[in-house]
Amino acid sequence: MIVGFGSPFGDDRFGWLVIEQLQKALHGQKAIKAICCDHSGIDWIHQYQPAEQLIFIDAVKSGSSPGTLHHLTLTPSAFDTLPATYSSHGIGLREGVALAAEIITLPAEIEFYGAELEQYDANSNASPTTVKQVELVTRKILKTTGVL
């Protein structure tokens, strides 16, 4: 299962854009579920079905240079070790994974891809830097899942 988080604002579309590309590439393949979530770090739980692989994708603001790609592979409990953050999605992914671990069975490891925000303006498109990262992450995920 692959979950892209986002909003319609600039580079915060990152997760949504990756999912859009994956859905095109995975058309007709039922073994891989790719969904968008736009509210909080727990919305994905309602659509979760036991999966061998769980991948989260979101735009981040960590202080790194715009466009920096972050890739982590963590156990569900290791999400608790990440720095506390504020999320425009309400409950953040850190808290969402902790809640999910209490109520459903998660894979032993979860992958996370994050691209550092460059712009976050209302009604703006994703920056060219983010668009390049969308293409890169889409290819990486397709290779990881065995589609490419």
C-alpha positions as CSV (number, residue, x, y, z in Angstrom):
1,M,0.0,0.0,0.0
2,I,1.3,3.4,-1.0
3,V,-0.1,6.6,0.6
4,G,0.5,10.1,-0.6
5,F,-0.3,13.0,1.6
6,G,-0.8,16.5,0.4
7,S,-2.9,19.6,-0.3
8,P,-3.6,21.7,-3.4
9,F,-0.9,24.2,-2.4
10,G,2.4,24.4,-4.3
11,D,4.9,21.8,-3.4
12,D,2.6,20.3,-0.8
13,R,1.2,18.4,-3.8
14,F,4.3,16.2,-3.8
15,G,2.6,13.1,-2.3
16,W,-0.5,13.5,-4.5
17,L,1.6,13.9,-7.7
18,V,3.6,10.7,-7.0
19,I,0.4,8.8,-6.4
20,E,-1.1,10.2,-9.6
21,Q,1.9,8.9,-11.5
22,L,1.9,5.6,-9.7
23,Q,-1.8,5.1,-10.4
24,K,-1.2,5.6,-14.1
25,A,1.8,3.1,-14.1
26,L,-0.1,0.6,-12.0
27,H,-3.4,0.7,-13.9
28,G,-5.1,-2.6,-13.6
29,Q,-2.7,-4.1,-11.0
30,K,-4.8,-4.9,-8.0
31,A,-1.8,-6.1,-5.8
32,I,-0.7,-2.6,-5.1
33,K,-3.0,0.0,-3.7
34,A,-2.0,3.7,-4.2
35,I,-4.1,6.3,-2.4
36,C,-4.1,10.0,-1.7
37,C,-4.9,11.5,1.7
38,D,-5.5,15.1,2.4
39,H,-6.4,15.7,6.0
40,S,-4.4,13.9,8.6
41,G,-1.8,11.2,9.3
42,I,-4.5,8.8,10.1
43,D,-6.9,9.0,7.1
44,W,-5.1,6.1,5.4
45,I,-6.1,3.7,8.2
46,H,-9.7,3.5,7.0
47,Q,-8.4,2.1,3.6
48,Y,-5.7,-0.1,5.0
49,Q,-5.6,-3.8,4.2
50,P,-2.8,-6.0,5.5
51,A,0.2,-5.4,3.3
52,E,3.7,-6.7,3.0
53,Q,4.9,-3.2,2.1
54,L,3.7,0.2,3.3
55,I,5.1,3.4,1.8
56,F,4.3,7.0,2.8
57,I,5.0,10.0,0.6
58,D,4.7,13.7,1.8
59,A,6.3,17.1,1.4
60,V,8.4,18.1,4.4
61,K,9.8,21.3,5.9
62,S,12.9,20.3,7.9
63,G,15.2,23.1,7.2
64,S,17.1,21.3,4.4
65,S,17.5,22.9,1.0
66,P,14.4,23.0,-1.2
67,G,13.9,19.8,-3.2
68,T,16.1,17.7,-0.9
69,L,14.8,14.2,-1.0
70,H,14.5,12.3,2.3
71,H,14.1,8.5,2.3
72,L,13.7,6.5,5.5
73,T,12.9,2.9,6.3
74,L,11.7,2.6,9.8
75,T,9.9,0.1,12.1
76,P,6.5,1.4,13.2
77,S,7.8,2.0,16.7
78,A,10.8,4.0,15.3
79,F,8.3,6.7,14.1
80,D,8.1,7.7,17.8
81,T,11.8,8.6,17.7
82,L,11.3,11.2,14.9
83,P,11.2,14.8,16.0
84,A,7.8,16.1,16.9
85,T,6.4,18.2,14.1
86,Y,3.5,20.3,13.3
87,S,1.3,19.1,10.4
88,S,-1.0,21.0,8.2
89,H,-2.9,17.7,8.1
90,G,-4.1,17.8,11.7
91,I,-2.7,14.7,13.3
92,G,0.8,14.1,11.9
93,L,2.1,10.9,10.4
94,R,4.2,10.1,13.5
95,E,1.0,10.1,15.7
96,G,-1.0,8.3,12.9
97,V,1.5,5.4,12.8
98,A,1.5,5.1,16.6
99,L,-2.3,4.9,16.6
100,A,-2.4,2.5,13.7
101,A,0.1,0.2,15.5
102,E,-2.3,-0.1,18.4
103,I,-5.3,-1.1,16.3
104,I,-4.0,-2.9,13.1
105,T,-1.1,-5.1,12.2
106,L,1.5,-3.1,10.2
107,P,4.5,-4.4,8.2
108,A,7.8,-4.8,10.1
109,E,9.2,-1.8,8.2
110,I,7.6,1.3,6.7
111,E,9.2,3.4,4.0
112,F,8.9,7.2,3.9
113,Y,9.8,9.5,1.0
114,G,9.7,13.2,1.7
115,A,10.6,16.1,-0.6
116,E,11.6,19.5,1.0
117,L,9.1,22.2,0.2
118,E,10.3,25.1,-2.0
119,Q,6.9,26.9,-2.3
120,Y,3.7,26.7,-0.5
121,D,1.5,29.3,-2.1
122,A,-2.3,29.0,-2.4
123,N,-3.3,27.9,-5.9
124,S,0.3,27.6,-7.1
125,N,1.7,24.7,-9.0
126,A,4.5,22.5,-7.8
127,S,7.9,23.9,-8.4
128,P,10.1,22.4,-11.1
129,T,12.4,21.0,-8.4
130,T,9.5,19.1,-6.8
131,V,8.3,17.9,-10.2
132,K,11.7,16.4,-10.8
133,Q,11.5,14.7,-7.3
134,V,8.1,13.3,-8.2
135,E,9.6,11.6,-11.3
136,L,12.5,10.2,-9.3
137,V,10.4,8.9,-6.4
138,T,7.9,7.4,-8.8
139,R,10.6,5.4,-10.5
140,K,12.2,4.3,-7.2
141,I,8.9,3.0,-5.9
142,L,8.1,1.2,-9.1
143,K,11.5,-0.5,-8.9
144,T,11.0,-1.3,-5.2
145,T,7.6,-2.8,-5.8
146,G,8.9,-4.9,-8.7
147,V,6.8,-3.1,-11.4
148,L,10.0,-1.9,-13.2
